[in-house]
Amino acid sequence: MKILRDLSLAIRFLTIFPIASFPLSNNSNQDEEEDLEENFANSMAFFPLVGMLIGVLLVVLRRIFYCLPVSPLIGDTLILIVWVWLSGGLHLDGFADSVDGFSGGHNREEILNIMKDSATGAKGVVALVTLLLLKFVLLVEMPLLLKDAVLFFTPAIGRWSMVIAAFFGKPARLKNSMGKLFMDYIGWREVIFASLTMAVIGILLFRLFFIPLVIIGIGIVLLILKYCQKRIEGISGDILGAINEVVEVSILLTFCILGIKLNLFF
């Protein structure tokens, strides 16, 4: 029951799918609140699995769109739209807020206040458009023989990077923070399970070429953590979302660069 509960929490948090929730316990309200916080962190073990679910849907839709009597360019456009839609724009919102905060704030408090503001500034919008444009171009340029594997794997490693960031990072906000909720309770069990899930599928798909992908993902996480520690003494939920987006686009770029060699395996 706990596994199903944690999995359902992960799906409900990371996607727009209306998955039924499972009751926590029959304890007091305070205990239930603590259980909910811990289960949110425990659900991170299933983040890469949810990424694979998104990837499966993208692969299926890619094959459907490419069978339609339209240009592959239109197919890639529809894939990107669905990719954004499936997650409800959650991570893109975090990316835009993070850009606004770090570009507009001069100290820790200003940065966090700007990131907390629901309005998106001009710099955040520009960064968002740039990110989506880059993703679109990388999808268009992706070798066709690699595209299905890339669409399946990229959402998984992006969400895995959030697990790693939550484990090694510390919350910049001391209360009322979704990021703090994850970081306070995540442990080695969630990291190991998430990493094994991501590693198994990565090795099956890309063999030894899986290693540079992991190195890139971890490198990006550590660089962002170091930068955030210097600027705001930690990270937030918005930054976790931004990490997912940066890792995803970096992995897509890596696939395009290594595409010729990886084609040998397909």
C-alpha positions in Angstrom: 0.0 0.0 0.0 2.8 2.4 0.8 4.5 1.8 -2.5 1.2 2.5 -4.3 0.7 5.6 -2.2 4.1 7.0 -2.9 3.8 6.2 -6.6 0.5 7.9 -6.8 1.9 11.0 -5.1 4.7 11.1 -7.6 2.4 10.8 -10.6 0.0 13.4 -9.2 2.8 15.9 -8.4 4.7 15.5 -11.6 1.9 15.1 -14.2 -1.6 16.2 -14.9 -3.0 12.6 -14.6 -5.9 12.4 -12.1 -4.6 9.5 -10.1 -6.6 8.5 -7.1 -4.9 9.2 -3.7 -4.4 6.6 -1.0 -5.3 7.3 2.7 -2.3 7.9 4.9 -3.3 6.4 8.2 -5.8 6.5 11.0 -3.5 8.6 13.2 -4.0 12.1 14.5 -4.1 15.1 12.2 -0.6 16.1 13.2 0.7 12.6 12.6 -1.1 12.5 9.2 0.6 15.9 8.3 4.0 14.5 9.2 3.2 11.3 7.2 2.2 13.3 4.2 5.4 15.3 4.3 7.5 12.1 4.6 5.5 10.4 1.8 6.1 13.3 -0.5 9.8 12.8 0.0 9.5 9.0 -0.3 7.7 9.5 -3.6 10.9 10.9 -5.1 12.1 7.3 -5.4 9.5 7.0 -8.3 10.4 10.3 -10.0 12.4 8.5 -12.8 9.6 6.0 -13.2 7.1 8.8 -13.8 9.6 10.3 -16.3 9.5 7.0 -18.1 5.8 7.1 -18.1 5.9 10.5 -19.8 8.5 9.1 -22.2 6.4 6.2 -23.2 3.5 8.5 -24.1 5.9 10.8 -26.1 7.2 7.8 -28.1 3.6 6.6 -28.8 2.6 10.0 -29.9 5.7 10.5 -32.0 4.9 7.4 -34.0 1.3 8.5 -34.4 2.2 12.0 -35.5 4.8 10.7 -37.9 2.2 8.5 -39.6 0.0 11.5 -40.3 0.2 13.1 -43.7 2.0 16.2 -42.3 5.6 17.3 -42.1 7.8 15.8 -39.3 8.4 19.4 -38.3 4.7 19.6 -37.3 5.1 16.2 -35.5 8.0 17.5 -33.4 6.0 20.7 -32.6 3.1 18.6 -31.3 5.5 16.4 -29.3 7.0 19.4 -27.6 3.5 20.8 -26.8 2.4 17.4 -25.3 5.7 17.2 -23.4 5.0 20.6 -21.7 1.3 19.8 -21.2 1.8 16.4 -19.5 3.7 18.0 -16.6 1.4 21.0 -16.5 4.3 23.4 -17.1 5.5 22.8 -13.5 9.2 22.7 -14.1 9.1 25.4 -16.8 7.4 27.7 -14.2 10.2 26.9 -11.8 12.8 27.6 -14.5 11.3 31.0 -15.3 10.9 32.0 -11.6 14.6 31.0 -11.0 15.8 33.2 -13.8 13.7 36.1 -12.6 15.0 35.7 -9.1 18.7 35.4 -9.8 18.7 38.1 -12.5 16.6 40.6 -10.5 17.6 40.0 -6.9 20.7 41.5 -5.3 20.6 39.5 -2.1 19.2 36.3 -0.7 15.9 37.8 0.5 15.2 39.7 -2.7 16.0 36.6 -4.8 13.6 34.4 -2.8 10.9 37.0 -2.8 11.0 37.4 -6.6 11.0 33.7 -7.0 7.9 33.4 -4.8 6.0 36.0 -6.8 3.5 34.3 -9.0 4.1 36.9 -11.8 6.7 36.1 -14.4 9.1 38.9 -15.4 10.4 39.8 -18.8 13.7 38.0 -18.3 11.9 34.8 -17.2 9.7 34.9 -20.3 12.7 35.4 -22.6 14.6 32.5 -20.9 11.5 30.3 -21.1 11.1 31.0 -24.8 14.8 30.4 -25.4 14.7 27.1 -23.6 11.6 25.9 -25.5 13.1 27.0 -28.8 16.3 25.1 -28.1 14.4 22.0 -27.1 12.4 22.2 -30.3 15.5 22.6 -32.5 17.2 19.7 -30.8 14.2 17.5 -31.3 14.1 18.4 -35.0 17.8 17.7 -35.4 17.7 14.5 -33.5 18.6 11.4 -35.7 15.3 9.5 -36.3 16.8 6.2 -35.2 17.6 7.8 -31.8 14.4 9.8 -31.3 12.3 7.2 -29.6 15.0 6.2 -27.2 15.8 9.9 -26.4 12.1 10.8 -25.8 11.8 7.8 -23.5 15.0 8.4 -21.5 15.3 12.2 -21.3 12.3 12.9 -19.0 13.6 10.1 -16.7 17.1 11.5 -16.2 15.6 15.0 -15.8 13.5 13.9 -12.9 16.3 11.8 -11.5 18.4 14.9 -11.3 15.8 16.5 -9.0 16.2 13.6 -6.6 20.0 14.0 -6.6 19.6 17.8 -6.1 17.1 17.3 -3.2 19.4 14.8 -1.5 22.6 16.9 -1.7 21.0 20.3 -1.4 19.5 22.1 1.5 16.4 24.3 1.6 16.9 28.0 1.1 13.6 28.7 2.8 13.1 27.5 6.4 9.3 27.1 6.2 6.3 27.0 3.8 8.4 25.6 1.0 7.8 22.6 -1.2 11.5 22.2 -1.8 12.0 22.0 2.0 9.3 19.3 2.2 11.3 17.1 -0.1 14.7 17.8 1.2 13.9 17.3 4.9 12.9 13.7 4.5 14.7 12.3 1.4 17.2 9.6 2.2 19.5 7.1 0.6 16.7 4.7 0.0 15.0 7.1 -2.4 18.3 8.0 -4.1 19.3 4.4 -4.6 15.9 3.2 -5.9 15.6 6.2 -8.3 19.2 5.8 -9.5 18.8 2.1 -10.1 15.6 2.6 -12.1 17.2 5.2 -14.2 20.5 3.3 -14.6 18.8 0.0 -15.7 16.9 1.6 -18.6 19.9 3.8 -19.5 22.3 0.9 -19.8 19.8 -1.2 -21.8 19.3 1.7 -24.2 22.8 3.2 -24.6 25.3 0.8 -23.0 28.5 2.5 -22.2 27.3 5.8 -23.7 25.0 6.0 -20.6 28.1 7.0 -18.5 28.7 10.4 -20.0 25.0 11.1 -19.7 25.1 10.5 -16.0 28.3 12.6 -15.6 26.6 15.5 -17.4 23.5 15.2 -15.2 25.5 15.1 -12.0 27.8 17.8 -13.1 24.9 20.2 -13.9 23.3 19.4 -10.5 26.5 20.1 -8.6 27.2 23.3 -10.4 23.7 24.7 -9.8 23.8 23.6 -6.2 27.2 25.4 -5.7 25.9 28.6 -7.4 22.7 28.6 -5.3 24.5 27.9 -2.1 26.6 31.0 -2.8 23.7 33.2 -3.7 20.8 32.1 -1.5 22.4 29.5 0.8 20.3 26.6 -0.6 17.7 25.7 -3.1 14.0 25.8 -3.5 11.2 23.9 -5.3 11.6 26.4 -8.2 15.2 25.5 -8.5 14.5 21.8 -8.5 12.2 22.4 -11.5 14.9 24.5 -13.2 17.4 21.7 -12.7 15.1 19.3 -14.4 14.7 21.6 -17.4 18.4 22.4 -17.7 19.4 18.7 -17.5 16.8 17.7 -20.1 18.0 20.2 -22.6 21.6 19.4 -21.9 20.9 15.7 -22.5 19.1 16.4 -25.7 22.1 18.4 -26.8 24.5 15.6 -25.9 22.4 13.1 -27.9 22.6 15.4 -30.9 26.4 15.6 -30.5 26.9 11.9 -30.0 24.1 10.9 -32.5 26.4 9.5 -35.1 28.1 7.1 -32.7 25.0 6.1 -30.9 23.3 5.3 -34.3 25.6 2.3 -34.4 23.6 0.7 -31.6 20.2 1.1 -33.3 
